[in-house]
Amino acid sequence: MSTPDAVPVSLAEIARIAGVGRAAVSNWRRRHDSFPTRIGGTDVSPQFSLAEVEQWLRDNGKLKDIGGRELLWPRFEALGSRNESGLAVAEAARRMRSAKARIARPELSAQARDLVSEAAKLGRAEGPRETFEFLLQRWLETHVRQLSTTPPQLAALMVRIALAVRLVPGEGVSGKGVPGEGGLGEDGLTVLDPACGTGHLAAAAAQEYGRPGLELLACELDPALAALASARLEFVTEDRAVRTRVSTADALRDDPFAGEKADIALCNPPFNERDWGYEELATDQRWTHGLPPRTEPELAWVQHLLSHLKPGGAAVVVLPPAVASRKAGRRVRGSLLRTGALRAVVSLPPGSAQPHSVSLQLWVLQAAVNGSAAAPPSQDALLVDATRFARPGSREPSPDWAALGSFVLAAMATLDHPDQDPPEGAVRVPLLDLLDDEVDVTPGRYTASVTEPSRKELLAKWEEFGSLLTGLADHAQQLSLLDFEAGAPQTTATVGDLVKAGALTLRAGQQPPETVTPTRGATVPFLTVADLLHDGAPGGLLATDSAHAVAEEGDVVVAGVIRAFKAWVHEGPPVALGPQLYALRVDPEKLDAHFLAGCLRAPANGRQAGTHASSSSRVDIRRLQVLQLPLERQTVYAETFRRLRAFEALVTKAEGFGKGLVSDMSDRLAAGGLTT
């Protein structure tokens, strides 16, 4: 039997087990001498024995009724290997569904097998599907930097697009599939995902298609992901007669479904994977639109999907935006357009899927209909710019999924109806305009609005500007009431001193390698000083298996160059840091992250720590000064620093909004029609 005594847990995991915040756990550790002692980790990220923590929580009445799942997950994480923990979760799911099933994974260690048995027993007691979904979600969160998943909302939208676009056998355009119903007069539906990961897209297809006769074909190169996908689909389809086949293989090199055809295909393939089989697949029959260049693996996936579609079938694939315009792929893009295979391109808002800082695209593909009665290829392509549905004010970038879905599906409804105008933000572009020297199918190039704002839109903008000014006045009044003691001596310490004292750790960003070959899905946004000077958003991607400094949520990031000097507490998904950027991780028992960021970002601090060697002088991070205050007093300063940052953000927003109003009013006046 596996022993939880040796299983380490962090402060964050203890907080989850107890159902409280991390600050509460730090409080317990300070105030209770009986709190378990550290068994590993560092002063900044200590680790404790799971068994000792559980006993302490029970003895002190702090273990809430949360079931056994929270106590179970740290033991899966303690297996160490991503593959073994993933295979163990998948095996536990199989055993949850059948108490008499035997271990089907001989490669699992004895510790993992014992854990599988315990997890299966717990799952049967607390709910097999709920327990599996909990363990799967924790596994995905733990390995988020190594995996790329498709959010459920995006997966559902992709299924609805494919069902809406495909032609039902034996029917014309009027017989198109209906989202959620699967069309009229059809006999079942076959869905293919050749790079399924943990099965997000196939699961969405099962949930969206409610009619009988569903068949799911999925393939994944990674054995752990394939096992998890198989387990997930078993649960999703347990109450229905659905045929499911999940293969562990490289779909491009060794297609397990060669010769089989699907009604719809869905895919979120690995990006920028140069070793996709260019040499050995040079004469492959799937390349009917031309051999994909070595640097265009995404176009290999596009043609792979098309080769598996039944006549009139539809495919929807997630692609990085560069695929729409890179010079190397223009011949393949041109052929896709001329033959009518590429029907539409949708630009998604940032945050729709990993990497969250990039505006990814959906390519909508369709196989030709055989026979002499088949309609000729369309003479235009539908380009849809949905980037405006982003929520820039949210903590983590996430689109307005309801509005985004309605807009995209409304645009798709006009695809084969030239008499209907697509909604604003979508446009039909004649192939003659697209088939130039660049063959650029980026929607933003063709959908930019040139119309003057209406009176209603202007009034709404003036109202929002007035709200901004009111907010500015409120913040200004609060900040103006702050009082300062004149001449009071204050003790400070440098960042270097704090590092030596163990109050924080300091990691420096680096220049990326000249050539990067990311692993499947293993990418992270890459932030540079140039990005900060532009718009603040990361402008590149980096393989997560590189040795770069990565800022996690709660870290303080400092730009160590005078022209872009700033410090802030990082929020959102991890981001890799380029040269002259630094990540500082505080010990929460000694330093408040927002207090530290507020002290560091003071302009005078940057000037005194600057090298002054040139106009682009650097800042010596270790020389930056930080006030020496007790933790309780730091929180007061931290709150004030937050208010000051909020005021600064309002000033910046009001400035930009005001300039936009001036521009809009100028356009409206220049168009004439002034009545007073």
C-alpha positions in Angstrom: 0.0 0.0 0.0 1.3 3.5 -0.8 2.2 5.6 2.1 1.2 9.3 2.1 3.7 10.0 4.9 6.4 10.8 2.4 4.2 12.8 0.1 5.2 16.5 0.1 2.6 19.3 -0.2 3.0 23.0 -0.6 1.3 25.8 1.2 -1.0 26.3 -1.8 -2.0 22.6 -1.7 -2.7 22.8 2.0 -4.9 25.7 1.3 -6.9 23.7 -1.2 -7.2 20.7 1.2 -8.5 23.0 3.9 -10.7 25.1 1.6 -9.0 28.4 2.6 -6.7 30.9 1.1 -2.9 30.6 1.2 -2.6 33.6 3.5 -4.7 31.7 6.1 -2.2 28.7 6.0 0.7 31.1 6.4 -1.1 32.5 9.5 -1.6 29.1 11.0 2.1 28.3 10.5 3.1 31.5 12.3 0.7 31.3 15.1 0.6 27.6 16.0 3.8 26.0 17.2 2.2 22.6 16.6 2.0 23.2 12.8 4.0 20.5 11.0 7.7 21.3 10.3 9.0 21.6 6.8 10.3 18.4 5.2 11.6 19.9 2.0 11.5 22.7 -0.6 12.9 26.1 0.2 12.2 28.9 2.6 10.2 30.6 -0.2 8.4 27.4 -1.3 8.4 25.1 1.7 6.9 21.5 1.6 5.3 19.5 4.4 4.3 15.9 5.0 0.7 15.2 3.7 0.1 12.8 6.6 1.2 15.3 9.2 -0.8 18.1 7.6 -3.9 16.0 7.4 -3.6 15.0 11.1 -2.9 18.6 12.2 -6.0 19.9 10.3 -8.2 17.2 11.8 -6.9 17.9 15.4 -7.5 21.6 15.0 -10.9 21.3 13.4 -9.8 22.9 10.1 -10.4 20.0 7.8 -13.7 20.8 6.1 -16.0 18.3 4.4 -14.4 18.3 1.0 -14.2 14.5 0.4 -11.1 12.5 -0.2 -10.1 13.9 -3.6 -8.1 16.8 -2.4 -6.1 14.4 -0.2 -5.7 12.0 -3.1 -4.3 14.3 -5.7 -0.9 15.2 -4.0 -0.1 11.5 -4.0 -0.5 11.3 -7.8 1.7 14.4 -8.1 4.3 12.7 -5.9 4.8 10.0 -8.5 7.0 12.6 -10.1 6.8 11.6 -13.8 4.2 13.4 -15.9 3.6 10.2 -18.0 3.3 7.9 -15.0 0.9 10.2 -13.1 -1.2 10.6 -16.3 -1.3 6.9 -17.0 -2.2 6.3 -13.4 -5.2 8.7 -13.6 -6.4 7.0 -16.8 -6.0 3.5 -15.3 -7.8 4.6 -12.1 -10.7 5.8 -14.3 -10.9 2.4 -16.0 -11.0 0.7 -12.6 -13.7 3.1 -11.4 -16.0 1.9 -14.2 -15.3 -1.8 -13.5 -14.4 -3.0 -10.0 -13.3 -6.4 -11.4 -10.9 -4.9 -14.0 -7.3 -5.7 -13.6 -4.3 -3.4 -14.0 -3.8 -3.0 -17.8 -0.6 -0.9 -17.5 2.3 -3.2 -16.5 4.7 -0.3 -16.8 3.2 1.4 -13.8 5.3 1.2 -10.6 4.1 -0.6 -7.5 3.4 2.7 -5.8 1.3 3.9 -8.8 -0.6 0.6 -8.9 -1.5 0.8 -5.2 -2.6 4.4 -5.7 -4.7 3.4 -8.7 -6.5 0.9 -6.5 -7.2 3.4 -3.8 -8.3 6.1 -6.3 -10.7 3.5 -8.0 -12.2 2.7 -4.6 -12.7 6.4 -3.8 -14.2 7.1 -7.2 -16.8 4.3 -6.9 -17.7 5.8 -3.5 -17.8 9.5 -4.4 -18.8 9.2 -8.1 -16.5 7.8 -10.8 -17.0 10.6 -13.4 -16.7 13.4 -10.9 -13.5 11.9 -9.4 -11.9 11.4 -12.8 -12.7 14.9 -13.9 -11.2 16.3 -10.7 -8.0 14.3 -11.1 -7.8 15.1 -14.8 -8.2 18.8 -14.2 -5.5 18.8 -11.5 -3.2 16.9 -13.8 -3.7 19.5 -16.6 -3.2 22.4 -14.2 0.0 20.8 -12.9 1.5 20.4 -16.3 -0.1 23.4 -18.0 3.3 24.6 -19.3 3.9 21.3 -21.1 0.4 20.9 -22.7 -1.9 22.7 -25.0 -5.6 22.1 -24.5 -8.7 23.4 -26.2 -11.1 25.2 -23.9 -14.6 23.7 -23.8 -16.2 26.8 -25.2 -13.9 26.9 -28.2 -14.3 23.1 -28.7 -18.1 23.5 -28.7 -17.9 26.4 -31.2 -15.7 24.3 -33.6 -18.2 21.5 -33.5 -21.1 23.8 -34.3 -19.3 25.4 -37.2 -18.5 22.0 -38.7 -22.1 20.8 -38.3 -23.3 24.0 -39.9 -21.0 24.0 -42.9 -21.0 20.3 -43.9 -23.3 19.0 -46.6 -25.6 16.2 -45.5 -25.4 13.2 -48.0 -27.9 13.4 -50.8 -28.9 17.0 -50.1 -28.0 20.4 -51.4 -27.0 23.5 -49.6 -30.5 23.8 -48.1 -29.9 20.5 -46.3 -27.0 21.6 -44.2 -26.5 20.3 -40.7 -28.1 22.2 -37.9 -25.9 22.8 -34.8 -26.9 20.5 -32.0 -29.1 18.3 -34.3 -26.8 17.1 -37.0 -28.9 17.9 -40.0 -31.8 16.1 -41.7 -32.0 12.7 -43.3 -28.5 11.6 -42.4 -27.4 8.2 -41.1 -25.1 8.8 -38.2 -22.0 11.0 -37.9 -18.3 10.1 -37.9 -15.9 12.6 -36.2 -12.1 12.6 -36.5 -9.5 14.3 -34.4 -6.0 13.3 -35.4 -4.2 15.2 -32.6 -6.7 14.8 -29.8 -4.6 15.5 -26.7 -6.8 14.6 -23.8 -10.0 14.5 -25.9 -11.5 18.0 -25.6 -12.7 18.2 -29.2 -14.1 14.6 -29.4 -15.8 15.1 -26.1 -17.4 18.3 -27.3 -18.6 16.5 -30.5 -20.3 13.9 -28.3 -22.0 16.6 -26.2 -23.1 18.7 -29.2 -24.4 15.9 -31.4 -27.4 14.4 -29.7 -28.5 11.9 -32.3 -27.7 8.2 -32.6 -25.1 6.7 -34.8 -22.1 8.7 -33.6 -18.5 7.4 -34.2 -15.5 9.1 -32.7 -12.0 8.5 -34.2 -9.1 10.0 -32.2 -5.4 9.8 -32.4 -2.6 11.0 -30.2 1.2 10.5 -30.2 1.7 10.9 -26.4 0.6 7.6 -24.6 -0.5 9.4 -21.4 -2.6 11.9 -23.3 -4.1 9.1 -25.4 -5.0 7.1 -22.3 -6.6 10.1 -20.7 -8.6 10.9 -23.9 -9.9 7.3 -24.0 -10.9 7.5 -20.3 -12.7 10.8 -20.8 -14.6 9.6 -23.9 -15.7 6.5 -22.0 -17.3 8.7 -19.4 -18.8 11.2 -21.9 -20.5 8.5 -23.9 -21.4 6.0 -21.1 -25.1 6.5 -21.5 -25.2 6.3 -25.3 -24.3 3.8 -28.1 -21.2 5.6 -29.4 -18.4 3.8 -31.2 -15.1 5.2 -29.9 -11.6 4.4 -31.2 -8.5 6.1 -29.7 -5.1 5.2 -31.2 -1.7 6.0 -29.9 0.3 7.0 -33.0 1.8 9.8 -35.1 -1.1 10.6 -37.4 1.1 12.2 -40.1 3.8 9.5 -40.2 1.7 6.4 -39.3 -2.0 7.2 -39.8 -4.0 4.6 -37.9 -7.2 5.6 -39.8 -5.7 5.5 -43.3 -8.5 5.1 -45.9 -11.3 5.9 -43.5 -13.5 8.9 -44.1 -15.2 11.3 -41.6 -18.2 13.6 -41.8 -16.4 16.3 -39.8 -12.9 16.6 -38.6 -11.7 18.8 -35.7 -8.1 19.5 -34.8 -5.9 21.7 -32.6 -2.5 20.5 -33.9 1.0 21.2 -32.4 2.4 24.4 -33.7 5.9 25.1 -35.1 6.9 21.4 -35.1 9.6 21.3 -37.7 10.2 17.5 -37.3 6.9 16.5 -38.7 8.1 14.1 -41.4 9.0 16.3 -44.3 11.6 14.0 -45.8 9.9 10.6 -45.5 6.4 12.0 -46.5 7.6 14.0 -49.5 5.7 11.8 -52.0 2.6 11.2 -49.8 -0.7 11.1 -51.7 -2.3 13.5 -49.1 -0.5 16.5 -50.5 -3.0 17.2 -53.3 -2.5 20.9 -52.8 1.3 20.7 -52.9 4.0 19.4 -50.6 3.9 21.5 -47.4 7.2 23.3 -46.8 9.4 22.1 -44.0 8.6 25.2 -42.0 4.8 24.9 -42.5 3.7 21.8 -40.6 0.3 23.3 -40.0 -0.4 23.0 -43.7 0.4 19.3 -43.5 -2.3 18.9 -40.9 -4.7 20.9 -43.0 -4.3 18.5 -46.0 -4.3 15.5 -43.7 -7.8 16.6 -42.5 -9.0 17.1 -46.0 -7.9 13.7 -47.1 -10.1 12.1 -44.4 -13.3 14.0 -45.3 -16.3 12.5 -47.0 -17.6 14.4 -50.0 -19.1 17.6 -48.6 -17.6 17.0 -45.2 -16.2 19.9 -43.2 -13.2 20.4 -41.0 -12.3 23.1 -38.5 -8.7 23.5 -37.3 -7.0 25.9 -34.9 -3.9 27.6 -36.4 -1.5 30.3 -35.4 -2.0 33.6 -37.3 1.3 33.4 -39.2 0.0 30.4 -41.3 -2.4 32.8 -43.1 0.4 35.0 -44.5 3.8 33.3 -44.4 5.5 33.4 -47.8 6.5 29.7 -47.7 2.9 28.6 -47.7 1.4 30.8 -50.3 1.3 28.1 -53.1 -0.6 25.7 -50.8 -3.0 28.5 -49.7 -3.6 29.4 -53.3 -4.5 25.9 -54.2 -6.8 25.6 -51.2 -8.6 28.7 -52.3 -8.9 27.9 -56.0 -10.4 24.4 -55.3 -12.9 25.8 -52.7 -11.3 23.7 -49.9 -10.7 26.7 -47.8 -14.1 28.2 -47.2 -13.5 30.6 -44.3 -10.9 32.0 -41.8 -11.9 33.3 -38.4 -9.6 35.5 -36.3 -10.2 34.7 -32.6 -9.7 37.1 -29.8 -6.5 36.7 -27.7 -7.2 34.3 -24.8 -9.3 31.9 -26.8 -6.7 29.1 -26.4 -3.1 28.6 -25.6 -0.9 30.6 -26.1 -3.4 33.1 -24.7 -1.5 36.3 -25.8 -1.9 35.3 -29.5 -4.9 35.9 -31.7 -5.3 32.4 -33.1 -7.4 31.5 -36.2 -10.0 28.9 -37.2 -9.7 27.6 -40.7 -13.0 26.2 -42.0 -12.3 23.5 -44.7 -14.7 21.5 -46.9 -14.2 18.6 -49.2 -15.6 18.7 -52.8 -18.9 17.0 -53.6 -18.4 14.3 -56.2 -20.6 13.9 -59.3 -21.6 16.0 -62.3 -24.3 17.7 -60.3 -21.9 19.1 -57.8 -21.8 22.9 -57.6 -18.6 24.6 -58.8 -16.1 25.8 -56.2 -17.0 29.1 -54.5 -15.6 32.2 -56.1 -15.0 33.9 -52.8 -13.8 33.2 -49.2 -15.5 34.3 -46.0 -13.1 36.2 -43.7 -14.3 36.8 -40.2 -12.6 39.2 -37.7 -13.8 38.3 -34.2 -11.0 39.9 -32.3 -13.3 42.5 -30.9 -14.9 40.0 -28.6 -11.9 40.0 -26.2 -12.3 41.2 -22.6 -9.2 43.3 -22.1 -10.2 44.3 -18.6 -10.3 40.8 -17.2 -7.6 39.4 -15.0 -7.0 36.5 -17.4 -7.7 37.0 -21.1 -11.0 35.3 -22.0 -13.4 36.1 -24.8 -17.1 36.9 -24.4 -17.9 33.3 -25.6 -21.7 33.8 -26.0 -21.3 36.9 -28.2 -18.4 35.4 -30.1 -20.3 32.2 -30.8 -23.4 34.0 -32.0 -21.3 36.3 -34.3 -19.3 33.5 -35.9 -22.3 31.2 -36.5 -24.2 34.1 -38.0 -21.4 34.7 -40.4 -21.2 30.9 -41.2 -24.9 30.9 -42.0 -24.2 33.2 -45.0 -21.4 31.1 -46.4 -23.4 29.5 -49.2 -26.0 32.3 -49.6 -24.5 35.1 -51.7 -27.8 37.0 -51.4 -27.2 37.4 -47.7 -24.8 39.9 -46.3 -22.5 38.7 -43.5 -22.6 40.6 -40.2 -20.3 43.6 -39.7 -16.8 42.3 -39.1 -17.1 39.5 -41.7 -16.7 39.9 -45.4 -16.7 37.8 -48.6 -13.5 38.4 -50.5 -13.4 37.4 -54.2 -10.7 34.9 -55.0 -9.2 37.3 -57.6 -8.4 39.7 -54.7 -6.9 36.9 -52.6 -4.8 35.2 -55.3 -2.1 37.8 -55.5 1.6 37.5 -54.9 1.1 37.1 -51.1 -2.1 35.0 -50.9 -2.7 36.5 -47.4 -6.0 35.3 -45.9 -5.6 37.3 -42.6 -9.2 38.6 -41.9 -8.0 41.9 -40.4 -6.6 43.0 -43.8 -10.0 43.0 -45.4 -12.5 43.7 -42.6 -11.2 47.0 -41.2 -14.1 49.4 -40.7 -13.9 52.7 -42.6 -17.4 54.0 -41.6 -17.9 57.1 -39.4 -19.3 56.4 -35.9 -23.1 57.0 -35.6 -24.6 59.6 -33.2 -25.7 56.8 -30.9 -22.1 55.4 -30.8 -20.7 58.8 -30.1 -23.1 59.5 -27.3 -22.1 56.1 -25.7 -18.5 57.0 -26.0 -19.0 60.4 -24.4 -20.9 58.8 -21.5 -18.1 56.3 -21.0 -15.5 59.1 -21.1 -17.5 60.9 -18.4 -17.5 57.8 -16.2 -13.7 57.7 -16.6 -13.4 61.3 -15.5 -15.6 60.6 -12.5 -13.4 57.7 -11.5 -10.3 59.8 -11.9 -11.8 62.5 -9.6 -12.7 59.9 -6.9 -9.2 58.4 -6.9 -7.6 61.9 -6.9 -9.6 62.9 -3.9 -8.6 59.7 -2.0 -4.9 60.0 -2.8 -4.8 63.8 -2.1 -5.8 63.1 1.5 -2.8 61.0 2.3 -0.4 62.5 4.8 3.3 62.0 5.2 5.6 62.5 8.2 8.3 65.0 7.2 11.9 64.1 7.8 11.2 60.7 9.4 14.2 58.4 8.9 13.4 55.2 7.1 15.5 52.1 6.9 15.9 50.4 3.5 17.5 47.3 2.2 18.6 46.5 -1.3 17.2 43.7 -3.4 20.6 42.0 -3.1 20.4 42.1 0.7 16.9 40.6 0.5 18.1 37.8 -1.7 20.9 36.9 0.7 18.4 37.0 3.6 16.1 34.5 1.8 13.2 37.0 1.6 13.0 36.6 -2.2 14.6 34.8 -5.1 15.9 36.6 -8.3 15.9 35.1 -11.8 17.1 36.9 -14.9 15.6 36.6 -18.4 17.7 35.5 -21.3 18.1 35.9 -25.0 16.2 33.1 -26.8 18.2 30.6 -28.9 18.5 31.3 -32.6 16.6 28.2 -33.5 13.8 26.8 -31.4 12.0 23.5 -32.1 9.1 23.3 -29.6 7.8 20.0 -28.4 4.1 19.2 -29.0 2.1 22.0 -27.4 5.0 22.9 -25.1 5.1 26.6 -25.6 4.9 29.7 -23.4 4.5 33.4 -24.3 7.8 35.2 -24.5 8.0 38.8 -23.2 10.8 41.3 -24.2 11.6 44.9 -23.4 10.6 45.7 -27.0 7.2 44.3 -26.3 6.8 46.5 -23.2 7.7 49.6 -25.3 5.1 48.5 -28.0 1.9 47.4 -26.3 3.0 45.3 -23.3 1.8 42.0 -24.8 4.2 39.1 -25.4 5.2 39.0 -29.0 6.6 35.5 -29.3 6.5 31.9 -28.2 9.2 29.9 -26.5 9.6 26.1 -25.8 8.9 25.4 -22.2 11.7 22.9 -22.0 14.3 25.6 -22.3 16.1 26.9 -19.3 14.5 30.4 -19.4 13.3 32.3 -16.4 9.5 32.1 -16.3 7.3 34.5 -14.3 4.5 32.7 -12.5 1.3 34.3 -11.1 2.2 36.4 -8.0 5.9 37.0 -9.1 7.2 40.5 -9.3 8.6 41.3 -12.7 11.0 44.2 -13.2 12.2 45.7 -16.5 15.8 46.6 -15.9 16.4 49.3 -18.4 15.7 53.0 -17.9 13.6 53.6 -21.0 11.1 50.9 -20.0 11.7 50.8 -16.2 8.8 49.4 -14.4 7.8 46.7 -11.8 4.5 44.9 -11.5 3.0 41.8 -9.9 2.4 39.3 -12.7 -1.1 38.0 -13.1 -2.4 35.3 -15.5 -0.6 32.4 -17.2 3.2 31.9 -17.0 5.3 34.0 -19.3 9.0 33.5 -20.3 11.2 36.6 -19.8 13.7 38.0 -22.3 17.0 39.9 -21.5 16.8 42.8 -19.0 13.7 41.4 -17.5 13.8 39.9 -14.0 11.4 37.7 -11.9 11.4 38.1 -8.2 9.5 35.6 -6.1 8.8 36.6 -2.5 8.6 34.7 0.7 5.0 35.6 1.7 5.9 35.4 5.4 8.5 38.2 4.9 7.4 40.3 2.0 4.2 41.4 0.4 4.5 41.2 -3.4 2.5 44.4 -4.1 4.5 46.3 -1.5 7.8 45.1 -3.2 6.6 46.1 -6.7 5.4 49.5 -5.4 8.8 50.3 -3.8 10.8 49.0 -6.8 8.8 51.0 -9.5 9.5 54.4 -7.9 11.3 56.5 -10.6 13.9 57.8 -8.1 14.7 54.2 -7.3 15.5 53.4 -10.9 17.6 56.5 -11.3 19.8 55.8 -8.3 20.3 52.2 -9.5 21.0 53.0 -13.1 24.3 52.7 -14.7 24.0 56.0 -16.7 26.4 54.6 -19.3 24.2 55.6 -22.3 20.8 56.7 -23.3 19.7 53.1 -22.9 21.2 52.8 -19.4 20.5 49.6 -17.5 19.3 49.3 -13.9 21.2 47.2 -11.5 18.4 45.3 -10.0 20.3 44.3 -6.9 20.9 47.9 -6.0 17.2 48.8 -6.0 16.0 50.0 -2.5 13.1 48.5 -0.5 11.6 49.9 2.7 12.2 47.8 5.8 8.7 47.4 7.4 6.9 44.7 9.3 4.6 42.5 7.2 1.5 44.1 8.8 2.6 47.6 7.9 3.6 46.4 4.4 -0.1 45.6 3.6 -1.1 49.2 4.3 1.5 50.4 1.8 0.6 47.7 -0.6 -3.0 48.8 -0.7 -2.0 52.4 -1.3 0.3 51.4 -4.1 -2.6 49.5 -5.6 -4.7 52.6 -5.5 -1.9 54.6 -7.1 -1.6 52.0 -9.9 -5.4 52.1 -10.4 -5.2 55.9 -10.7 -2.4 55.6 -13.2 -4.4 53.1 -15.3 -7.4 55.4 -15.4 -5.1 58.3 -16.5 -3.7 56.2 -19.3 -7.2 54.9 -20.3 -8.7 58.4 -20.2 -5.9 59.7 -22.4 -6.3 57.0 -25.0 -10.1 57.2 -24.9 -10.0 61.0 -25.2 -7.7 60.8 -28.3 -10.1 58.3 -29.8 -13.0 60.6 -29.2 -11.1 63.5 -30.9 -10.4 61.2 -33.9 -14.1 60.0 -34.1 -15.4 63.5 -33.9 -13.0 64.8 -36.5 -14.1 62.0 -38.9 -17.8 62.8 -38.2 -17.3 66.5 -38.7 -15.4 66.0 -41.9 -18.2 63.9 -43.2 -20.6 66.9 -42.9 -24.2 67.0 -41.7 -23.6 69.3 -38.6 -27.0 70.8 -37.6 -26.0 73.3 -34.9 
